[in-house]
Amino acid sequence: QAPISIDYRAFNNSSPFATIATGTLTRVAFRFTEDIELDGEEIGHLYDFVFRDSRDDKLVFGMRTRLGVEDDHDDDSELNFLYRYCMTEGATVFAPSAAWLFVSDSDLRAYSAGSTASDALTGDTLYDADTVRFQSDINLEEGNPDSGLFLVKTDAMFWRTVDRAIGVFQAGEEGQPRVGSDFAGFAPSAVPEPSTWALSVLGMAGALALVRRRRTRT
């Protein structure tokens, strides 16, 4: 459910689709949200990741959902769109690109992915161009309970935790209500998160203290 690393090959986007690069995504942060709710009903679990790309040291943000994991999860829910927010931070604009990976045999392929400002996508228009939207059809009753792993590559070097990082939306295609929910998670950042700075300072302080002890003993 939480991959430590992912080896990948990048292909040319036109024929003959030759491999142009290889690399490894190494997980640097993971967040698990249990029993996410949609329209007041628990529907499944949400997984949030941050990976670092070995090719350029930039960050890739990953997310996936699993419906109907527990017995008390609603089995009539359907997710038609997954959203990744916060592609800007103040005056900084992060350049996103999207990808999608199978995680299990029950994954349904992504129909499309891009900014909500893109004319190539249809559906809900509530969200702005700060959002990357993945269109899929995740439905427990139809045998597609897993979303696969949706990835957003950015040019960010750092990440932060925000209250609204990921969204899910049910478009009501099977008669369910048209509803959505947002969740906390990771987002790209131009500067390290304060907690990361604090840990770095504590680490440096501990190292300096150790050096001083060694000098005192000698």
N, C-alpha and C positions, 0 to 999 in steps of 0.2 A: 504493500500500500504506500510505502514511502521510499522510493528508490534512492540509493546513496549516490549512484553515478549512472550516466547514460552515454554510451558510445554512439556516435552518429556519423553519417556521411552527408555532405551537402552536394546537391546535383545542380547542373545547369538547368534553367527553367525552359529551355527549348531543345528540340531534337538535335543531337542524339542523347541528351540527358546524361552526359558524362559526369563522373564524380569530380568536383572541383576542390573539395577540401574535406578533411576529417577532423574530428575533435571529440572531446569528452565534456559533458556537463556534470559538474561535481556539486552535490547538494551542500549548501552552506546554511540553510535555515528551513525549518519545517513547522507547520502549524496545523493542528487537527481540531475541527469544530464538530462536535458530536450532536446528533439529533437536530439538524437544521429544520426550521419550520417554514411552511408555505401555507398561507391562508389559515394560520392557527393550528395546523396539523404537522406533526413530526413526519418527515419524509425520508431522511437518510443522513449520511455523513458528508462532510466537506473536507478536502485535503488541499493544503496550500504549501507551495514550495518556492524556494529561491535557489537557483543553480548558478555556478560561475562557469563560463565558457572558456575552455583551455586555449581556444584560437586567439582570443583578444582580451581575455580577462574581464569581459563585460558580463552583465547579469541577465539571466533568463528566469522569468516568473512562470510557475506552473500551477495548475489547479485541476481538480477532478472531483466528481460527485459519485456517490453510490446510493441508489435508492433501495428502500426496503431491506435494510441490513438487519434491523431488529423486528421482532414480532409485532410491536405496537406502531410501526411505521405505516403511514397511509399507503395503500397499494394502488391508489387511483390517481396518483400525481404524475405529472408529465413536465419535463423541462425542455423547452424549445430553444431557449437562448441562455448562454452563460456570458457574463460580463466581467471584464477586468478594467478597473478604474485607475485614475491618477496617472495618466500619461504626461501630465505637466506638473510642475512644482514651482509656483511663482512665475518668474520669467523664463524658467528652464523648460524646454520642450523635449521630451524623450522620443526618439524615433523607434516605434515598435514594428516588429514583423511577427507573423503568427505561424505556428506549426501545430501538429496534432499527432499523438502516438497511441497505438493500441496498448491497452493494459491487460485485457482479458478477451476471451472468445466472444463475449456478449457485447462488446463495445460496438456502437453504431458510428459510422464515419461522420466526420464533420461535413455539413453541407457547404458552408462558407464562413469566412472570417475576415474581419476588417474593422475600420473605424465606423462608428454609427453615422458618420457623415457620408459614408460611401453609398452611391446609388446602386451598387451591386447587391445590397442587403435589403431585405424586406422585414416587416414585423413591427415591433414596438418602437416608437419614436420618442420615448420619454427621456432618453439619455443623450448626452452631448458628445462632441468630437474628442473629449478627453477619455473616451471609453473605447476599448477593443471588444467587439462582440463576436461570439462564436454561435453559429446556428447549427442545431442538432435536433435530435428527437429521442430524449432519454425517458423511457417509460417501462416500469416494472412489468406491467401486465402484457406488454408487447414483446417481452423478452430482451429488452435493452436497458438493464438497470444501471449500467456503468457508462460514464461519459467519455472514457478514455482520458488521456493526459493532454490538456490544452496548454500550449507553451507560448509565451510572448517574449521574444528577444528584444532587448532594449540596448541603448548605448550608455546606460547608467552603470556607475562603478559601486554605488552604495544602495542600501534599501532602508526603509522605515516601516513602522507598523501604524496603520491608520484604521479608523473606525469603519470606513466604507471602502473596501478594496475589491470585493467580489460581489456580484449579483447573479441571481437566477430568476428566470421568468417563464411562466406557464401561459401559453397563448390561447388556451381554451379550445384547441382543435378537437378534442374528444368530448366536449361538453363540460369540461371543468371550468372553474372561474378563471378569468384573466387576471392573474396576480403575480407579484414578484416580491423578492426579499433581498436585502443587502446584508453583507457580513464583513466583520473586521478581517484584516489580513495584511499581507506585505505589499509594498508599493515602491517603485524606483525613487531614488533620492539623489540630489546633487552633493549631499554631505552625509557623513556617517550619522547614525542615530545616536542621541545622547547617551543611551545605555551602553552602546559600543565604545564610545569615547571613555566612559567611566571604567569599563573593564580594562581598556588599554592603559589608562592611567594607573589603575591598581596593579596591573601586571608589571608596569615599569617601576612602580614604587617597590614592589616585592623584589624585583631583580636588583635594584639599587641597594636595598637593605641587605640582601645576601652578599653582594660585593663588599659592603662595608664590614660585615661580620668577618669575612675571609681576610680582609686587610688588617682588622684588629687582632685576629689570631696570629698572623704572621709577624 
